[in-house]
Amino acid sequence: MGQSSPQPRRTPPLDSLKELAPGADVVYVRANPRSWIQGELLAAYTWPQHQGEAFVPLGHATFPDDEHHTAVTIGEFLKDWRHLPVVGMLYASDETYTYHVTLAPPPWSLAVGDPQ
């Protein structure tokens, strides 16, 4: 038997959003639920150092020349993956649905033991 060629690596659904907001742990996005063709990246954040503190905003989440790519990427993500456990709806209207997406778990959820 000959060796089979390796299968292409599948990109996890969240990777497309991570590319739009490098370094972000949580993003807020919205899209028109009628077509899911266009979406918008509203904000990107990193987790605070300690649980209960406010998110730390990222200012470099998207670039002006990427507006079309950003809109399509977010729309496609929400169309296919809005029911993932890391996606939560924040607001719904006739025109737009707004979601928060957790791209990485908070650091305190990864702690194994209590340091105290």
C-alpha angles and dihedrals in degrees: 000000000000125000115268119230114257117261116246113262112256115229113230112241094248094057092078091057092043088057090055093050109029111200094014121134096186130023132189114215138170137194142171106267093207095071109359086214097123131037138172133219104225102178143344127209144178123221116266119247093252132036112260095030122115123271116265109237122228116214098195100062098126139003128229094241090056097058096112094043090047092050093049094043094051093043092051092045093052093044092056107024110028091113095061114120090244092060120080130181115235102174138002130194134156091268106037144014117211122206140178117220123199107216096177132016118253114265093241091059089061094055111116101196137021109258092212 
